[in-house]
Amino acid sequence: MPLTISDLMSKMPGAFLPEKAVGLDAVIQFKFTGSEPGDWYATIKDGKCAVAQGDAPSPKMTLTADSADYVKIFTGELDGMKAFMEGKIKLGGDLNLAMKLMQMFKIR
């Protein structure tokens, strides 16, 4: 059975690498389109990552992507930087945070 956005987002806290996010206090908004549309956000603070469904009040960064593409990025089938360059991922806000985001989680 293929991984869903819901599965993926619920696994984010377990894949989080706190040593890669020392001193970080940020909220990241995810906006998914495609076959699994929806809004999620991750709060990274005090060495922890918490994920919730919905809209964050004031995210530092917003990532918009097709749900199928995002699953491929998280499973390592699609390179995140390549997806961004091809316009498959759109970022808003703190772009430095986007670079850190790729290092803060264990990608299978």
Protein Blocks (a to p, Z undefined) as FASTA:
>chain_A
ZZdfklmmmmmmmmpcfklmghiacddddddehjlgcddddddeehiacddedjdfbafb
dcdddfklmmmmmnopacfklmmmnopaccehjfklmmmmmmmpccZZ
